[in-house]
Every structure is written in structure tokens, then in C-alpha cells.
């Protein structure tokens, strides 16, 4: 259960926030977490209404698990106050360690519960079709390395270590190869037209260089 993980995001937020309400679709987990002192409600972000409106909504590594991300983004928009922000994190589909995994194992390292992967541009395109807009994009620290989970110490030392170093060099030179990113989203004002060029400029600014 996630609560056993010392870096569990919900616990980290609950520790510093004046109030924190979590939503989970597993009824038994909700009951146990409430028994442990957390504030949780059972709900499905694809079929239910939000349990209220909030200043901040956090969805950590969730959207890549959902078969209907557009419905989820509408759920997030409905859960925000007019001045609220949403923080959505997700793995980057273009992370180069996947290439090392394909070369070494013959397949990418994909979570069996993932149904989609995004890079910042495709994620921005998805957000454009929702009631939200991107305020800011942020690269996160590297969280995955090729072969790091191998049981073979020779693989870990002989393959993982140099590939990990090479990956870090590649990411330093080209941040777009980062493993994970976070998007800060806000409600799109009523009547505001979607501007794909502005969205592209935001993503290009995220890359640290002007659009060509």
C-alpha cells in the first residue's frame, strides 16, 4: 500500500497543508487510510463529480493510467476554484533510458498499468482541448535509470552505471529528454479562445529557447 512508502505524495502534502482531501477509487483503501488518520473519499475521476472545489489539485503520476484523460481534465477543472491551480505530473515518453532498455532487454520499461505516455507537446495539445490551460511546465529530477533493477551485479555495475551517466549528460544538454515533468494548470477563462501558437510558445519557453 502506498502509505507504507515514506515518500508517498499524499502524506507529504497532508503534512504541510492546512487541509488535504484525497480521492481514491478503491473503497477498502479509503477506509484503511481514513482509519490511519488521513482524510479520504471514495470516487472515480472518470465517472464521478469532484467532492468540492479546491485552491490546489494535485494529480501525481495519474493521467498516464487513465483511458479517458480528457474527462479527467474536465474533472480537474470542475474541482478548481476560479483562482485555483492544478499540478499534474507524468513520465516523459521521450526519456532516453527507454532506448537503453530496448537495446538491452528487447523491450521498453513500461508500467503494466500505463495506457498512455506523453511528452510536453502532446500533453499541451491534450490540455488545449480541455477547460484548462498551461501556466507553467517544470522538469523533475530523474527518477528512472536503465538496468537499475537488474539482479545481475555485473549488469548494474557494467551497464547501468555508464548508461546512467550518459543519460544524465544527455538530459543536461537536452532537457527535453528528462524522465518526468510537471504541468501547472489553471482554468481557462470563459470565452477565451484556444491559441495553439501561444501553447507552443509556452512549451518552447519550457525548453529554454525561443520558438523558431
N, C-alpha and C positions, 0 to 999 in steps of 0.2 A: 504494500500500500504506500502511496506517495508520502503520507505523513511520516513514515519512518526515514525518509530521506532528509538529512539535515539542511539541504538547500532547496527544499520544497517551496515553490514560489508563493503559494497562498499563505503559508506560515510566515514567510519573510514579510509579506505585505501586512498581514494582520498584526505583526509585532510593532510596526511603526505607524499604522493608520489609526485615525480616531475611530473608525468603524470599517468593517470589511465583511461583505456578504459574498459567499461563494455559491456557484451553481454547478451541480453535477447530475448526470442522468442516471447514476447508479444509486437506487434508493438505500440499499444496505450500507454503502459507503457514507452516504449523507447522515444516516442515523449514527454510525460509529464516530464520524467526525464531530457531530454535534455533542455526542457523549464525551468527547475529549475536550470540549470547550470551544470549538470553532462555531462560527455562525454560517450554516449551510442550508440551502434549499434544493429540493429535487426539481429538475427541469431539463428540457431538451431545447437547445438553442436553435434547432431547425423546425420545431413544431409549436413551441410554447411562446407566450409573451414574456418579456423580461419581468423580474419581480419588483420593478421600480425604476426610478431614474437616478443616475449617479453622476458625480463630478468626474470620476475616473473609472474606466472599464479596462481591465487587463485580460488579454487572451494570450497566454504563453504557450507557444507551440501547439496550437489547437487547429488552426484553419486548414493545415495540411491533412488533417484526419477527417475532414467533413466533405461529404459528397455533394453538398449544395452550398458553396461558400457565399454566393450572392444572398441567399436567405439569411445566412449568419451575419453578414454585414448589415443587413436591414435590422436584424435583432439588436446589433450593437448600436446602431443609430437610434433606435427606439429607447435604448437603455441610457442614453446620454442626456444630461441637461443641456440647455441651449449653449452654455459655455464649456461643456464638458469635453474631455479628451479620451480617446481610446488608445491603448498601447497593444499592438499586435506583433508578436514575434514569430518567426518561421525560418526553417532552414533555407539556404540559398541553393537552388538547383544546380548552379554552375560551380560549386565548390570543387577545386581540382583534385582533392583527395579521392573523389569518386573515380577519377581516371586511374589512379594508382590501384584502387580496389579492383577495377575491371581488369587491369593488366595482371594483377597478382592472383586474383581469385576467379576471374572469368565472369564476374557479375558485380554490379554496384552494391553498396551497403545501404539498403532501403529498409526502413522500419516496416514490418508487415502490416501495420495499421495505417500507413500513409496511403492516401488515394490521389494526392497531387503534390507537386513541388513547384515553387515559384522563385523567380529572380525579381529584383526590384522593378524592372519594366513590366513584366507580366502582372505582378501584384498591383502596380499603379493602374494598369489597364482594367483590372478587376474592380478596383476602388472607384474608378471613373463611372462605372455602371451601377453604383450604389448611391445611397443618400449621403455618403461621406466624401471627404476629400483629404488628401495627404497634407499634413502640416510640415512634417519633417521625417527624414529617414536616417537611421543610425546603424552603423555596423557594430556587431557584438564581437566579443572575444572568441577566438577559435575554440570550438567545442568537440571537434571530431578529427581523428587522425587515422590515416590508412594503417591497417595491420596492428593497431594498438591493442586490440583484443585477442590477438593470436596467442595460443597456448605454447607455441614453439618459441623458446627464448632466442634462438638464432634468428628467427624471423623478426622478433621485436627489436633485437639489437642490430641485426644486419640490414633489415629492410625498413622497418618503421622509423628508426632514428634518422637516417639520412633523408627519407622521403618527408618526414615531418619537418625537418629543417628546410628542405627545398620548398615545401608548401608555404612555410612562413615567409620565405624570401619572395615567392610569387605573390602572396597576398600583400606584402609590404609594397611591392612595385605596382600591383594592380588590385586595389581594394575590392573591386567587383568580384573577386574570387573568394571573398570571405565566406565563412561557413554558415553564418546566421545574420539576420538583420531584424531590426525593429522598425515599425512604422507608427508614427504618432498621427492619429486620425481625428478629425473633428466633423461635426455635422455641416453639410453643405447648406448655406442659406437658401431659404425658399426662393425659387425663381432664378437662382444662379445657374447659368449655362455651363455645361462641361466644356473645358478648354484643353484638348489633348496636347496642344503645344506647351501650355503652362505646366501641365503634368510632366511632360518630357523635360522641361527646364528644371523642375524640381528634382527629378531623378539624376539629371546630369550634374546639378549642383551637389547632389549627394556623392557623386563620383569625384568631386573636387576639380572639375574643369568645365568651362562653358560649352554650351551646345554648339555644334558646328552646322 
